[in-house]
C-alpha cells in the first residue's frame, strides 16, 4: 500500500498529458488506421515511460539507479550508440521499392529533388525563432516525411529534441491523406488536376535495374558521403529485390525485417518521450515547424511541376509533384485517389510512384548533406 501511495504521489500533470498523447496515438492507429505499425508502439511506449517508478526506464533500488530499463537499454544500443534500427529499416524499405516507373520517366527525378525545398526553408525559420543550427536542421528534415531519416539526422546532430521530432515526423506521415489534398487544392486549378497522363512505360532491362542501386550508391557517396548509411542500405535492399537470386531474403526484408524493426523502433523511441523533456513549448514549436516543412515541401513539388510544364509538350499533372516527398507509398496513393476523384479514367498511380521513390532517394541524400554541413 505504501508503494502504491508513493507511486501515485509522483504522478504529475505532465505525466497525465503524456498518457493522453499516448492514448490519442493508439486511437489514431486502431480506430483511424493511421500508420498503426508506427503509431501504436509509439503511443503505448509513451504511456509506459511516463508511469512513475516504472522499471522500463531505469531499475531503481533504494533510491539508486542500478541499471537501465529495457526501453532505455534498447535506445542506447539500437539507436544512440549505432543508429542501427533506423538504418536497418532502410533495407526493408529498399526491398519494397520498384524503381521501374522512375527509370521509365527520368524527368521525375527532378520532382523528388524539388519537393525537398521546404526542409531548407524550415531550417531557416527554426534558426530565426531561436533554435540552434543542429536542432533547426533536425527539425527541418521532418519535411521529408521520412521517419528513419528524421531519427538519424537528429541523432547525428545531437539534437535534444529527438523525441518530439520523431513523433511529429511519424504523425505527419500518417496524416498525408489529410494534409496533402488540402495543400494541392489550394495551389492548383481544376483544369490542372484534370491533366491526363497515359502510362506507356519504357521497357527497363533487368541489367539496368541491377546496376541502378549500385550507381546511385556511388554517386550519392561522392556527392554526400554522410548520406551513405541511409542511401547505401536503401539501395542494398533494392539490390536484394532486383538481383533475382535472393527472393527469400528480399521477401524477408520487405516483411519480417521491416515490420520487426518498425515495431521495436516505435516503442524504443518512447525513451525520448518522458514528460519532463517532452511537454514543453519547444515541442509545440516543433509541431508547428514540422507542419510548415511538410506544407512547403508539397507546395514546392507542385509548383516546380507547373514550372516544368511551361517548357514541356507533354504536360505533367501538377499533383504528381506533391508525391516527391519521401512518404512512400502513402503520397502516391493520395495522388491516385485525387486524380480518380477529378476524372475516374485518369490513373496517375505509376507516375506518382516514380516521383515518390525519387523523393525517397532525395530525402536520404539531403539528410546526409544536412549532417555534413551542420557538422562541418
N, C-alpha and C positions, 0 to 999 in steps of 0.2 A: 504493500500500500504506500509506503514511504517513497518507493521508487516511482510509482505512478504519479504521486503528487509532485515529485521533483521534475519529472518529465513534462507534465502539463504546465508547471510553473515557468518552464523555459520557452514555451511557445510564444512567439512574438507575432505582431500583426504582419510583419514581413513574411514569416513562415506561412501564415494563412493565405497571403497573396500568392505565394508560390504554389500552394496546394490548388488554389483556384486556377492559376495559369496551367498547371499540370492537368487539371480536370478539363479545361477548355480544349487543350491539345488532344486529349483522349477522346473527347466528344467529337471533335472535327475528324479524327481518324476513323472512329467507328460509325458515327451517325451520318457524316457527310462524305465518307470515303475519300478524304483528302490525304493522299500520301500516307496511308496507315502504317506502312513499313518504317516510316521515319517518325511521324508524329506520335504514334503510340508508345514506343520505347522512350522517346524524349519526355513525353508527358508523364509517364509512370516514374521515370528516373527523377524528374523534378519533385515529385511527391516524396520519393524515397530519401533523397539527400536533405530534405527540409523537415524531417521528423527529429526533434531534439534527442540527443544521446543515441542516435542510430549508429550501428556499427558498420554500415555500408560505406561510411565516410572515414571514420577513424575508430580504432579499437582503443577504448579508454579504460584503464584500470586504476582505481584510487585517484582519479583526477589527472592521471598522466597518460599521454598518448603513447601507446606501446607499439602500434603498427598501423599501417594504412588499411582502411577498409577496402572491400572488394572493388567498389566503383573508383575510388581514388587510385588504387593499385592498377586497375585496367587503364585509367587515363595516363598515369605516369609511364607505364610500359608501352601501351599501344598507340599513344598519341604524343605525349610530351617528349619522351626520350627518343623516339624513332619516326614519328608520324606514320607508322606502319599501316594503321587502319584506313585512313583516307586514301593513301597511295594504293594499297591493295585493292580497294574498291574500284579503282580505275581499270584494273584488269577485267573485272566483270563488265563494266560499262563498255570498254572497248570491244569485248566479245559480243555484245549486243548490237553493235553498230554495223550497218551496211553502208559503205561509202559509195556504192554504185550510183545512186541518184546525184550525188555531188560530182563524181567523176564524169557523169554524162553531161553535166552542165556546169563547167568550171567557173562561170560567172558568179555562181552562188557563194564562192569563196569570199567575194567582196562583201556580201551581206553579213557573213559571220564576223568579219572584221569591223564593219560599221556599227554593228549592234553592241560593241564594247565601249562606245563613246561615253555612255553615262557613268562608267566606272571612274574615268578621269575627272569628269565634272563634279562628281560626288566627293572625290578626294579633295578637290579644291574647296568645295563648300565646307567639308568637315574641318579643314585646317582653319578656315575663316571663323568658325564658331568656337574654336579653342582646342580641338583635338591635336595631339602631336602628329607628326608625319607618319609614324609607323601605325598608330591607331587609325588615322584617317585612311591610309592605304588599305588596311584590313577591312574597314567599313565599306570603302568604295567597291571592293570586289564582290560585295553582296549583289551588285547589279548584274553580275554574270549569271545569276540564278543557278549556281553550281555549289552545292553544299560542301563536297570534299575539298574543292579549291579554296573556298572561304575558310575552312578549318586550317588547311595547310598554310595559307598566307598569314592568317592570324597567329599561328604557332611560330612560324619562321621569324616573324617580325616582333615576337614577344608582346603582342597586344594583351592588355589587361582585360579586354572585353571579349574574350573568346566565347564565353557562354552566350551573351546576348547576340553576338554576330552569328553564331551557329543557329540559334533558334530563329532569328529573323530571316536568315538565308533560306532555311528549310521551310519556314512558314510561307514566305513569298513564293517559293517553288510550288507549294501546294495551292496557292491562290492564283496561279497562272490563268485558269479558266475564268476568273473574275476580273483580274486587273487588265490583262492584255486586250480583251474585246472593248472595254471602255476607252482605253487609250487609242486604239486603232480607229474606232468610230469617230472620235473627236478630230482626227487629223486626215481622214480620207473621205472622199465623196462616194455616193452610191455607185456612180459610174466607174470609179476606180476599183471599187470592190467587186464589180461585175466583169472585170477584165478576164477573159478566158485564156487558159494556158493548157494546151494539149501536151500530154506526156508521151513523147516519142524518144525513148531512151536510146542513146548511142551504146552499141554493144561494148562492154568493158571486159577485156580478157582476164582470165584467171591470173596470168603473169602480172598484169597491171595492178590487180587487187592485192597481190602478194608484195609487190615492190612498193606500193603506196605507203604503208606504215613504216617501212624502213627508210624511205626517202624523207618522209615528214619528220621522223626522229632525227635524222642527220641535219636537216635544215633548221629545225627548232633548236637543236643543240648548238648550232653555230650562231643563231640569232639571239637566243635567250637561254644560255646554259642552265640558269636556275629553274627553267621550266621542265627539265628532263625527267625529274621524278614523276611529274604528272603526265607529260606528253609521252614519255618513254613507256610507262606502264599502260597507258591508254592504247598506244599503238601495239604493244606486245599482246594485249588482249585481242585486238583486231587481227593480228597476225595468226593467233590461235584459231580464229574463226575462218580466215581465208586460206590458210595453208592446205586444208583438205585432208590432212593426215592425222589430225588430233581432234576428231569430232567429239569424243567423250570428254576430253579436257575442256574444249570450248563450251560444251553444254554445262559442265560443272561450274565453269567460271561465270556463265550467264545466270545460272540459277542458284546452286548451293552456295558458292563463294560470295556472290553479290548479296544474296539475301542474308547470309550469316553475318557478314561484315557490317551491313546496314543495320541489322538488329543490335549488334554489340556496340557499334559506334554511337547509335542513338542513345542507348542507356548510359554509355560511358561519358558522353558529353555532359550529362546531368551533373557530373562532378563540378562543372563550372557554373552551375545554376543555384548555388547556395544563396539564400535570401539576402545575406548581408552585402554581397557583391553584385547581386542581380537587380534588386529593387532599388534603383537609383534613377536620377534624372538623366544620366548618361544613357541608360538603356532606352528611355523614351526617345531621346535624340537619335539613337542608332536606329530605332524603329522607323522614325520619320525619314532619316537619310537613306535607309535601305529601300524604302518605298520610292523615294526620288530617283535613286540609282536604277531601279527596275523600270520606272516610267521613262527615264531618259534613254535607257538602252533600247526600249521598244520604240520610242519616238525616233531615235537616230536610225534604226534599221529601216523603218517605214519611209522616212524622209530621204534616205540615201537611195532607196529603190526608186522613189519618184524622180530623183535627180538622174539616175541611170536611164530612166525611160525617156528623158529628153533627147538622148543620143542613140536610142535603140529602135530598130524597126520592129522587132518582136518585143512587145511590152511585157513587163513582169507585173503581176498583180502586187500592188504595194504591201498587201497584208503579208506576203511572203517574207518581207524584210523583218517583220516582228519575230519570225522564227529563228533569227540569227542569234538569239540568246542561247544559253547552254542548257536550258531545261528540256532535256531530251527524254522521251518523245512528246512530253505534255504540250509544248508550244506548237509543234507541228500538228498535233491533233486539234488544238484550238483553231488554227487557221483553216484546217479542213472543214470543221463544223461551221465556221463563219462563212466560208465560201459556198457550202451547200445551202446555207440559210438564204444567201443572196440569190443563188442560182443552183437548183438541185442537180443540174447536169455538169456543173463545173467542179471537177475534182482536183484539188490543189495539194493533196497529201504528199505525193512524191517530191514535188518541188519544195514544199515546206520542210520535208525531212532533209533534203540536200542542204538547205540553209541552216537547219538545226544542228546537223553534225559538223558543219563548218564552224558554227558557234562553239561547239564542244572543243574543237581544236584551238580556236582563237582564245577562248577564256583560259585554257591551260597555259598558253603561251603568254598571255597578258599577265596572268598570275606570276609566272616566272620573271617577267620583265619588272613587275612591281617589286618583287622581292629583291631583285638585283639592284634596282635604282634606289630603293629605300635603305639598303644595307651598304651602298657604295660610300 
